Amino acid sequence: MVKIKVENVYKIFGSNIKTALKMLKEGDTKNAILEKTGCAVGVVNASFEIYDRETLVIMGLSGSGKSTLLRCINRLYEPSSGKIIIDNIDVTSLSEEELRKFRQHKFGMVFQQFALFPNKTVLENAYFGLEISKTDKAICVEKGLEALDLVGLKGWADYYPSQLSGGMQQRVGLARALAVNPDILLMDEAFSALDPLIRTEMQDELLSLEDKVKKTIIFITHDLNEALKIGDRIILMKDGKIVQIGTPEEILTNPATEYVEKFVENVDLTRVLTAKDVMIKCSSIIYGKDGPKTALHTMKEKGISSIFVVDKSKLFKGVVSAERAKQAVDRGEKDLQNIIEEITELQVPPDAPLQEIMPVIADSRYPLVVIDESSRMLGMIARGSVIAGLVERGVSQ
């Protein structure tokens, strides 16, 4: 379901906007427009959709227009042309009073600078958005404490910002945005001011929060690795224009322009690819109803020394080795119950990062098993399938 629709949005700064806009639509460059009109071009003809509960990352180098585009979405900057439609409401047509009310329940914003009040406690900072909307004090406190708990700051309510680390202060900023229970979180370079280790922790915290709070998130960054880690999809901008929109893998494996190709050329694909990207369909399976002789027969036919066991619904049960199957036959056993190895440590979800998978599979005598949240077997990952997956995407070994 589409949550936000951006239609042909332009943003120009200056006093001669009509002339600048006309020149821009006729194909003049930013520099030519600046020289002739004194106007600076921020965003050029941006059009895209954001889906409900999606995390969309807008990225680019300094001056690319990413933060300007974000501020157009909630009308902190007035678009020079175009429409912003959120939940079927044309935000660009709202009066100032309508916009103020719309922002109060629709948006939460987290900035690069923490912007906390030093004379207020952590809790008071967390519920500040509710307080200024004249929410009852008891509800402010309740919602503030809930938000602090969500971001891992339970027990810190009575402290002051100066007593917290940078990462903890940013968590307070995130709690403040969450306390008002917005539909949409806008995060403008939210982690850029943090040290690398703390920044990584905050990225992980945000990924964890996505499952808990189920918000639509627009995240601004200039860091490609951060974009790849956080985003369901990425918008890459240059000189105010959108040059490509796609999933992290689409951006990496099918760059739309030479600029995008150069932007991503040094990225380690193992940070981006997941289990589902490199898994292969497994034809070497038997069913729980089968016996050890059937297992041995199938392994012989396939030329393999172990086989996966599933039930009729493809629920994964474990693995049986040829050695254990032969021993069961010698003992006269008719079923697999006593010889199935569960290998829970080798079961991975489809979204498991390849970077985490590779060390595990290197030390395992069995392939990894990709299972969904219902424990159904989706496929398998062997060392060969990992290498093949990387080669297909242009990574030399």
C-alpha positions in Angstrom: 0.0 0.0 0.0 1.4 3.4 -1.0 1.9 5.7 2.0 3.6 8.7 0.4 3.5 9.8 -3.2 5.9 12.5 -4.4 4.9 13.9 -7.8 7.2 16.1 -9.9 8.6 18.0 -7.0 11.0 20.9 -7.6 12.6 23.1 -4.9 14.3 26.3 -5.8 15.8 28.8 -3.3 15.7 32.5 -4.2 13.4 35.4 -5.2 13.2 34.7 -8.9 11.7 31.3 -8.7 9.4 31.4 -11.7 12.2 32.2 -14.1 14.5 29.7 -12.5 11.9 27.0 -12.7 11.2 27.7 -16.4 14.9 27.5 -17.1 15.3 24.3 -15.2 12.4 22.7 -17.1 14.0 23.8 -20.4 17.2 22.0 -19.5 19.5 24.7 -18.1 22.1 23.7 -15.6 22.2 24.6 -11.9 25.2 26.9 -12.5 23.5 28.7 -15.4 20.4 29.3 -13.3 22.4 30.5 -10.4 24.3 32.9 -12.6 21.3 34.4 -14.4 18.7 34.4 -11.6 20.6 34.1 -8.3 18.5 31.1 -7.4 19.9 27.8 -6.1 18.4 24.6 -7.3 17.7 22.1 -4.5 15.5 19.4 -6.0 14.7 18.6 -9.6 11.5 16.8 -10.7 11.5 14.2 -8.0 8.8 11.5 -8.3 8.5 8.3 -6.3 6.3 6.3 -4.0 7.0 5.1 -0.4 5.1 2.1 0.8 3.5 1.7 4.2 6.0 0.4 6.8 8.9 0.7 4.3 12.3 2.1 5.3 13.3 4.2 2.4 16.9 5.7 2.4 17.6 8.8 0.5 21.3 9.2 0.0 23.9 11.2 -1.9 26.9 13.4 -1.4 26.8 16.8 0.2 24.7 19.1 -1.9 22.9 16.3 -3.7 19.5 17.6 -2.4 18.6 14.7 -0.1 17.9 16.7 3.0 16.0 19.3 1.0 13.8 16.6 -0.5 13.1 15.3 3.0 12.1 18.8 4.2 9.8 19.2 1.2 7.9 16.0 2.3 6.8 17.5 5.6 6.7 21.1 4.1 9.5 22.5 6.3 10.5 23.7 2.9 7.7 24.8 0.6 8.0 22.9 -2.7 8.4 25.3 -5.7 6.3 22.9 -7.8 4.8 19.5 -7.6 2.7 17.5 -5.1 3.3 15.6 -1.9 0.4 13.2 -1.2 0.3 11.3 2.2 -2.5 8.9 2.9 -4.4 10.4 0.0 -4.1 13.9 1.4 -2.4 16.5 -0.7 0.0 18.0 1.9 0.9 20.9 -0.5 -2.7 22.2 -0.4 -3.0 22.3 3.4 -3.4 25.6 5.2 -0.8 26.5 7.9 -3.2 25.4 10.7 -4.1 22.2 8.9 -0.4 21.5 8.2 0.4 22.1 11.9 -2.2 19.5 13.0 -1.2 17.1 10.3 2.4 17.2 11.4 1.5 16.6 15.0 0.1 13.2 14.5 1.7 12.2 11.2 5.5 12.9 11.6 8.2 12.3 14.1 11.6 13.7 13.2 15.1 12.8 14.4 18.0 15.2 13.6 21.7 14.8 13.3 22.2 17.1 16.2 20.4 15.7 19.3 18.7 19.0 20.0 17.9 18.0 23.6 16.9 20.5 26.3 19.8 20.5 28.8 17.6 21.7 31.7 15.0 18.9 31.2 15.4 15.3 32.3 15.6 12.5 29.8 11.9 11.7 30.4 10.9 15.4 30.0 12.8 15.5 26.7 11.1 12.3 25.6 7.6 13.5 26.1 8.2 17.1 25.0 6.3 16.6 21.7 3.2 15.5 23.7 3.6 18.3 26.2 3.5 21.1 23.6 0.3 19.5 22.1 -1.3 19.9 25.5 -1.6 16.2 26.2 -2.5 15.3 29.8 0.6 15.1 32.0 -0.1 11.5 33.1 -0.3 10.4 29.5 2.9 12.3 28.7 4.8 10.4 31.4 3.3 7.1 30.4 4.1 7.5 26.7 7.5 9.0 27.4 8.5 6.0 29.6 7.2 3.5 27.0 9.3 5.3 24.3 12.4 5.2 26.5 11.9 1.5 27.1 11.6 0.9 23.3 15.0 2.5 22.7 16.8 0.8 25.5 16.8 3.6 28.1 14.6 2.1 30.8 15.9 3.4 34.1 17.4 6.6 32.7 14.3 8.8 32.9 15.5 11.0 35.8 19.0 11.7 34.3 19.9 14.8 32.3 21.3 14.9 28.8 24.8 15.9 30.0 25.0 12.7 32.0 24.5 10.5 28.8 26.9 9.4 26.1 26.3 10.6 22.5 24.6 7.4 21.5 22.3 7.5 24.5 21.4 11.1 23.7 20.5 10.1 20.2 18.3 7.4 21.7 16.5 10.1 23.6 15.9 12.0 20.4 14.5 8.8 18.8 12.3 8.2 21.9 11.0 11.8 21.6 10.0 11.1 18.0 8.3 7.8 18.9 6.5 9.1 22.0 4.0 11.0 19.8 3.3 7.7 17.9 3.7 9.1 14.4 2.9 7.2 11.3 6.1 8.4 9.6 9.6 8.8 11.0 11.9 11.3 9.3 15.5 10.8 10.1 18.0 13.3 8.7 21.6 12.1 9.0 20.5 10.9 12.4 23.6 8.9 13.2 26.2 10.9 11.4 27.5 12.7 14.5 28.2 9.4 16.4 31.4 7.5 16.7 31.7 4.5 14.3 31.0 1.8 17.0 28.0 3.7 18.5 26.8 4.4 15.0 26.7 0.7 14.2 24.8 0.1 17.5 22.2 2.7 16.6 21.8 1.2 13.1 21.1 -2.2 14.7 18.8 -0.5 17.2 16.8 1.0 14.3 16.5 -2.3 12.5 15.2 -3.9 15.7 12.7 -1.1 16.2 11.4 -1.5 12.7 9.8 -4.8 13.7 8.5 -3.4 17.0 7.0 -0.1 16.0 6.1 -0.8 12.3 6.5 2.8 11.0 7.2 4.2 7.6 10.7 5.5 7.8 12.6 8.0 5.6 16.3 7.9 6.4 18.8 10.4 5.0 22.5 9.5 4.8 25.6 10.1 2.8 27.1 6.8 3.9 26.5 4.0 1.4 27.1 1.1 3.9 24.6 2.7 6.2 22.0 2.9 3.4 22.6 -0.7 2.3 22.2 -1.9 5.9 19.1 0.1 6.8 17.1 0.5 3.6 14.4 -1.6 2.1 14.9 0.6 -1.0 17.4 3.4 -1.7 17.1 6.6 -3.7 20.4 7.9 -4.9 20.6 11.6 -5.7 23.1 13.8 -7.6 22.8 17.6 -8.2 19.2 17.6 -7.0 18.1 14.8 -9.3 17.2 11.2 -8.5 19.6 9.0 -10.5 18.4 5.6 -9.3 15.7 4.0 -7.1 16.0 0.3 -6.1 16.7 -2.3 -3.5 20.2 -2.5 -2.1 21.0 -5.4 -4.4 19.5 -3.7 -7.5 21.6 -0.6 -6.8 24.8 -2.7 -6.4 24.3 -5.2 -9.2 22.5 -3.0 -11.8 23.8 0.5 -11.5 21.7 2.8 -13.7 24.5 5.3 -14.6 28.3 5.6 -14.6 28.0 7.8 -11.5 26.1 5.1 -9.6 28.6 2.5 -10.7 31.5 4.5 -9.4 29.6 5.2 -6.2 29.2 1.5 -5.4 32.2 0.0 -7.0 34.1 -0.7 -3.8 31.2 -2.1 -1.8 31.6 -5.6 -0.3 28.6 -7.5 -1.6 28.7 -10.0 1.3 27.3 -7.1 3.5 24.3 -6.8 1.2 23.4 -10.2 -0.1 21.3 -12.5 2.0 20.6 -16.2 2.3 17.7 -16.0 -0.1 20.0 -14.4 -2.7 22.4 -17.3 -2.8 20.3 -20.3 -1.8 19.4 -23.1 -4.2 16.4 -25.3 -4.4 17.1 -28.6 -2.7 16.0 -31.7 -4.5 17.9 -34.0 -2.1 15.2 -34.5 0.5 13.3 -37.3 2.0 10.2 -37.3 4.1 9.7 -38.2 7.7 7.6 -41.2 6.7 10.5 -42.8 4.9 12.9 -45.2 6.4 16.7 -45.6 6.4 16.8 -47.9 3.3 14.9 -45.2 1.3 17.4 -42.6 2.6 20.3 -44.7 1.5 18.8 -45.4 -1.9 18.1 -41.7 -2.5 21.6 -40.7 -1.4 23.1 -43.3 -3.8 21.0 -42.0 -6.7 22.0 -38.4 -6.0 25.6 -39.2 -5.3 25.6 -37.6 -1.9 26.5 -38.6 1.6 23.7 -36.9 3.6 20.1 -35.9 3.0 17.6 -33.5 4.5 14.4 -34.6 6.1 11.1 -32.7 5.9 7.5 -33.6 6.6 4.7 -33.4 4.0 4.3 -29.7 4.7 8.0 -29.1 4.1 8.6 -28.4 7.8 12.3 -29.1 8.3 13.2 -32.0 10.6 16.9 -32.4 10.2 19.6 -34.3 8.3 20.5 -38.0 8.0 24.0 -39.1 7.0 24.7 -42.2 4.9 26.8 -43.6 7.8 23.9 -43.3 10.3 21.4 -44.6 7.8 23.6 -47.7 7.2 23.9 -48.4 10.9 20.1 -48.1 11.3 19.6 -50.6 8.5 22.1 -53.0 10.1 20.1 -52.7 13.4 16.9 -53.5 11.6 15.3 -50.1 12.2 12.4 -49.2 9.9 12.1 -45.4 10.5 14.4 -42.4 10.7 13.5 -41.2 14.2 16.7 -42.2 16.0 19.1 -41.1 13.3 17.9 -37.5 12.4 20.3 -34.8 13.4 18.5 -31.6 14.1 21.4 -29.2 13.3 19.6 -26.1 14.6 22.8 -24.2 14.5 22.9 -24.6 10.7 19.3 -23.2 10.1 19.2 -19.6 8.8 16.3 -17.3 7.9 16.1 -16.0 4.3 17.2 -12.5 5.4 20.4 -13.6 7.1 23.3 -11.6 5.7 25.8 -13.5 3.6 28.6 -11.9 5.7 27.4 -13.8 8.7 26.7 -17.0 6.8 30.2 -17.5 5.3 32.1 -18.3 8.4 29.5 -20.8 9.5 29.4 -22.7 6.2 33.2 -22.7 6.0 33.4 -24.8 9.2 30.4 -27.1 8.5 30.3 -30.6 7.0 26.6 -30.0 6.0 25.1 -27.2 3.9 23.0 -24.6 5.6 19.3 -24.8 5.6 17.2 -21.8 4.8 13.9 -21.9 6.7 11.0 -19.4 7.0 9.4 -18.2 10.2 7.2 -21.3 10.2 10.3 -23.7 10.0 9.4 -24.6 6.4 12.5 -25.4 4.2 13.0 -22.9 1.4 16.4 -24.0 0.1 19.9 -24.8 1.0 23.3 -23.0 0.9 26.5 -24.9 0.1 29.9 -23.4 -0.3 29.5 -23.8 -4.1 26.2 -21.9 -4.2 27.7 -19.0 -2.2 30.6 -18.7 -4.8 28.1 -19.0 -7.7 25.9 -16.3 -6.2 28.8 -13.9 -5.9 30.1 -14.7 -9.4 26.7 -14.1 -10.9 26.8 -10.6 -9.4 30.2 -9.8 -10.7 32.4 -10.5 -7.7 35.7 -12.1 -8.6 37.0 -14.9 -6.3 
